[in-house]
Amino acid sequence: MCLRMKTSYRKEYSRHLNRDMEYKVYGHAGKPMLVFPTSLGRFYQYEDSGMIATLSSFIEAGKLQIWACDSIDEETFFSSHWNHEDKAVRHEQYDKYITQELIPAILHESKGNNGGHDQKILISGCSMGAYYSGSFFFRYPHFFDTLIALSGVYSTYYFFGDYMSENVYYNSPLHYLPNLADEDYLNEYRSSRIILCVGQGAYEDEMLHETRLIEELLTRKGIPAQVDYWGYDVDHDWYWWNRQIYYYISGVL
């Protein structure tokens, strides 16, 4: 990574999670971008997997500023100790950390870094990070104007099976979006840039299936989206996600 890039490590106590949470910020100005790690991943994964280096030209030019957040997957979706509802309740606490602590801090800092101008957030992730980015985007569209989800699922089926409660339902876009009739929400989606991408190679079968489902759903709802299916050689892998994120960021900045 270029040494000229401004990088900041943060460790802050979360009142909703009752624990410290870590994240990193890359860049000094530009479009605020919030990224999530893959399953059981940490805040430094995005950098370690080459994505910050891939986007370094945008970051160094002051066009993009990235917040790479942490997950608590071992306590929620991938916990081996808690039942489904306990995992869902803990995820709701993580939801409040993201939406009531981290995102307000991002918006405040971004405004100060960009001449006092308010901006909405570009939210993104790969694999499990794509699930998170899609779930937060659809649940809280007023925070965001761009979604770039790479190789994601868009329901809770692969984490909870057929189990459904209110806490699970509102974290499963493929379940609640068909019933959503609130025009304020729908218009927020329609005025945003939605990009969903999935490969058709190794280990992409589940993601490919759910990407097709959400594409059909968005079409029925009259929500414009760019949904791309990359080739049969495109695997569920960081090599391809690096290529994809550079391609899509180049088109939105």
N, C-alpha and C positions, 0 to 999 in steps of 0.2 A: 504494500500500500504506500502511496506517496506520503512522505513525511510532512508535506505542506498542509495536509488535510487536518482540520480541527476535529479532535476526537475527545469526548468527555465520558467518563464512567460515573454512574450515579448508583448510590445505594441508599434507599429511603424507606422509612417505616410506613407500612400500609395500615391504616386504621380499620379497614374492612377485612383484611386478611390476618391482622394481628401478627405480622411478621415483616421482616425486611424484604424488599423487592429490589432487584438490580436491573439496570438497563444501560445501554450505551447510546450516545448521540454522535452522529457523524455529519460534519459540515457546519457552516456558519450562517447560512441564509438559504432562501429558496422555498420551494414547495415542501410543506411538511409531509413526511411519509412514515407511517407506522407499520412495522413488519413484525410478524409472529414467527416463532421457530416451528420446526416439524415436531412430531410426537416425541415427548420427553426431552425435547431440545432446550437449550439455554439461550440467553440473550446474546452470547458471543458466537452462536452458530452461523448467523448470517455472514459475519465477517470471515470466520474460519472456512466457510464453504465457498468463498470467492466472490460473493455478491457485492460487497462494498468495493472491492477492487474493480469489478465489472462496471459499477456505476460511478467510479471515481471522477470521471471527466465532468459529469453533471454536478457532483458534490463540490468539487474544487472550484467550479465556475460560479457557485452560489445559486444554482438553479434548483437544487434538491438538498434537503436536510432530512436525515433518516434517524428515527427513533427505533431501536431494536429492543423489544421488550422481552421479559421472561415469561415462562409458563409455570403452572403448578400441576402439570398433567399427572404426576405421580400421586396427587391427592384428589384428582377428579376423574377424568375419563379413563385413565389407565391405572387407577388404584386397584390393588389386589386385596385390600382389606375392608373396604366399605361397600355397603349395598348401593343399589342404583340411586335411591333417593338421597342418601347421604352424599354421594358423589355429585349429584345435581345441585344440592344445596350449597356445597362447597364451591362449585363452579359459579353459582350466582354471586357468591362473595367475590370471586375473581372478576366477574362481570362488573361489579360495583367499583372494584379497584381500577379497572381499565377506564370505565366511563365517568367516574366521579373523582378520580385522583389523577391518573396518568394523562388522559386526554385533555382535561382542563389545563394541566401544566404544559402540554405540548402547544396548545393554542395560545397560551399566554406568552411562552418563550418565542414561538414563531412570529407572533405579532411584533414583539420587540426587535426581532432580527430582520424584519422586513419593512422597516420604515413606519411602523404603526398600523400596517394594513392587516385586517382580518383575513384569514384564509381558512378554507376547509381542508380536511386531511385526505391524502391518498393512502388507502389502506391495502395491504398486500401480504402474501405469504405463499408458501409452497407446501403441498401435501396437507398435514394437519394445520399448518399455518394458513393454508388456503381456506380450510373449513372455518377457522377462527375469523379470518378477514371477511369472508362472506357472511358469517353469522352476525358479526358486529355491524357490518354495513347495512344489512337488511333490518336489523332490530333498531338501529339508531342512525337513520339516514341523515339526520340534521347535522351530524358531525362531519360528514364525508361528501366529497364530490367525485371521487374516483375509486374504483375497486379493480385490482389486478390480482386474480386468484389463479394460481398455477397448480394443476393436478390435485384438485380438492374434491371432497364429498360435501354434500349440502343438507344432510340429515344426520340424526343421531343414531340411525339404525346400527351402524358398525360399532358403536360404543355401548348401546343399551338394548339392542335387539328390538323386540316389540313393546318393551316397557315404555309407558307414556304417563307423565304427570304434567302438571302445569309448568313446573320448573324445567322439565325436559322439552315440552312442546315449544316454548318460546326460544329455545336454542336449536330448533330444527326447522330451517327455512322451508324445506320441502313439505313440511306438515302445516305450518301456519300461513304461508303465503297464499295457498289456494283459497283460504277463507278471509283474506284481508281485503276489506272494501273501503278503508279509510283513504279518501282522495288526497289528503295531505301527504301521507306516506307514499302513495303511488306516484304523485307528482314529484316528490323528492327523488325517487328512483329514476323517473323519466328524464329529469334534468341533470342526472349524473352520468358519468362515463363508466360503464360496466364492461370489463374485459374478463372473460373466462377462457382458460386455455388448458388443454389436456393432450398428452401424447397418446399414441395407439400402440405403443411397444410394451416391453416387459413391465409387469407390476402396475399397469394402469387400468386394469379391467374395472375395478370398483369405481374409480374416479371417472372413467369414461362413461359408465352407466349413469351415474348421478349428474354428470355434466349434461348429458342428453336430456335427463328429466327436468333439470332446472331451465334448460334452454326452451323446452316445450312450455313450461309454466310461464316463463317471462313473456314468451310470444302470446300466450292466451291472455295475459294481463295487459298487453299493449306496452310493455316495457322494453325499450330498445337496448340491445346488448350485442357486443362483439364476442361471439363464441367461436373459438378456433380449435380445430382438431389437427394437431401436427402428425407427422407421418408414422408409419408402422415401425420405423427404426427409433422412434423417440420414446425413451424409457423414463421411468419414474426415478429421476436421478438429477443431482446438482449440476452435472455437465449441461443438461438441457435447460434447466431452470435459469442458469446463468445466461444462456443464449436468449431465452424467452424474455427475461426481465429487461435486458438491454434493448431488445427490439420494441417492447411495449413502452418503456419509459421514453425512448427516442420519439415515439409518436404522440405522447401526451404532454411533454414539456415544451 
